[in-house]
Amino acid sequence: MDTLEQIKQQVAENAIILYMKGSPDFPQCGFSARAVQVLKACGAEFAYVDILAEPEVRATLPQFANWPTFPQLYVHGELVGGSDIIFELYEKGELQKMIGEVA
């Protein structure tokens, strides 16, 4: 399976997936840490991919999503956005609604 197919499969198979630097327990950048913090505040159960450990995914994901930065959050197969957008949606209460629909 090539990397693009792998990404498509990960996004399809996980209701919520975060492509991030590091892991939820040990984020490797402030933006990833903030995204994890917001998701945990919403009570979300989510999958993640450490793009630092997966250089092919890191190189291919911006082409798949047409989104250049990390982290990248997907809910129900749709790109939500990066750290700033995740936080803005959380402040407005919209992220909680998206995640509530998953649960």
C-alpha positions as CSV (number, residue, x, y, z in Angstrom):
1,M,0.0,0.0,0.0
2,D,1.4,3.4,-0.9
3,T,1.5,6.3,1.6
4,L,-1.5,8.1,0.1
5,E,-3.6,5.0,0.3
6,Q,-2.4,4.5,3.9
7,I,-3.6,8.0,4.8
8,K,-6.9,7.5,3.1
9,Q,-7.4,4.3,5.0
10,Q,-6.5,5.9,8.4
11,V,-8.8,8.8,7.8
12,A,-11.7,6.5,6.7
13,E,-11.2,4.0,9.6
14,N,-11.0,6.5,12.4
15,A,-13.9,8.8,13.3
16,I,-11.4,11.2,14.9
17,I,-7.7,11.2,13.9
18,L,-5.0,13.7,14.7
19,Y,-1.8,13.9,12.6
20,M,0.7,15.4,15.0
21,K,4.3,15.7,16.1
22,G,4.8,13.2,18.9
23,S,2.1,11.4,20.8
24,P,-0.8,12.6,23.0
25,D,1.2,11.8,26.1
26,F,4.4,13.4,24.7
27,P,3.7,16.0,22.1
28,Q,6.8,17.3,20.4
29,C,5.6,20.8,19.5
30,G,3.4,23.4,21.2
31,F,0.8,23.3,18.4
32,S,0.3,19.6,18.7
33,A,0.2,19.9,22.5
34,R,-2.6,22.5,22.2
35,A,-4.6,20.3,19.8
36,V,-4.4,17.4,22.2
37,Q,-5.3,19.5,25.2
38,V,-8.4,20.8,23.4
39,L,-9.5,17.3,22.2
40,K,-9.0,15.9,25.8
41,A,-11.1,18.9,27.1
42,C,-13.9,17.8,24.8
43,G,-13.6,14.2,26.1
44,A,-12.7,12.9,22.7
45,E,-11.3,9.5,22.0
46,F,-9.1,9.8,19.0
47,A,-6.4,8.0,17.0
48,Y,-3.2,9.7,16.2
49,V,-0.2,9.4,13.8
50,D,3.2,10.7,14.9
51,I,4.4,12.3,11.7
52,L,8.0,12.5,13.1
53,A,8.0,8.7,13.2
54,E,6.3,8.5,9.8
55,P,8.3,10.7,7.4
56,E,6.4,9.4,4.4
57,V,3.1,10.4,5.9
58,R,4.6,13.8,6.9
59,A,5.7,14.4,3.3
60,T,2.4,13.1,1.7
61,L,-0.3,14.5,4.0
62,P,-0.1,18.1,2.8
63,Q,-0.8,16.9,-0.7
64,F,-3.7,14.8,0.4
65,A,-5.3,17.6,2.5
66,N,-4.0,20.6,0.6
67,W,-3.0,21.8,4.1
68,P,0.6,22.6,4.7
69,T,1.0,22.6,8.5
70,F,0.7,20.2,11.4
71,P,-1.2,19.1,13.4
72,Q,-4.1,18.2,11.2
73,L,-7.4,17.0,12.7
74,Y,-9.9,14.9,10.8
75,V,-13.4,14.2,12.0
76,H,-15.6,11.8,10.0
77,G,-13.1,11.9,7.2
78,E,-13.2,15.7,6.8
79,L,-10.2,18.0,7.6
80,V,-11.1,20.3,10.4
81,G,-7.9,22.2,10.4
82,G,-4.8,22.9,12.4
83,S,-4.2,24.0,16.0
84,D,-5.6,27.6,15.7
85,I,-8.8,26.4,13.9
86,I,-9.2,23.6,16.4
87,F,-8.9,26.1,19.3
88,E,-11.3,28.6,17.7
89,L,-13.9,25.9,17.1
90,Y,-13.5,24.8,20.7
91,E,-14.0,28.3,22.0
92,K,-17.2,28.7,19.9
93,G,-18.5,25.3,21.2
94,E,-18.5,23.9,17.6
95,L,-15.8,21.4,18.1
96,Q,-17.7,19.8,21.1
97,K,-20.7,19.4,18.8
98,M,-18.6,17.7,16.1
99,I,-17.1,15.4,18.6
100,G,-20.4,14.7,20.3
101,E,-21.8,13.5,17.0
102,V,-19.0,10.9,16.9
103,A,-19.8,9.6,20.4
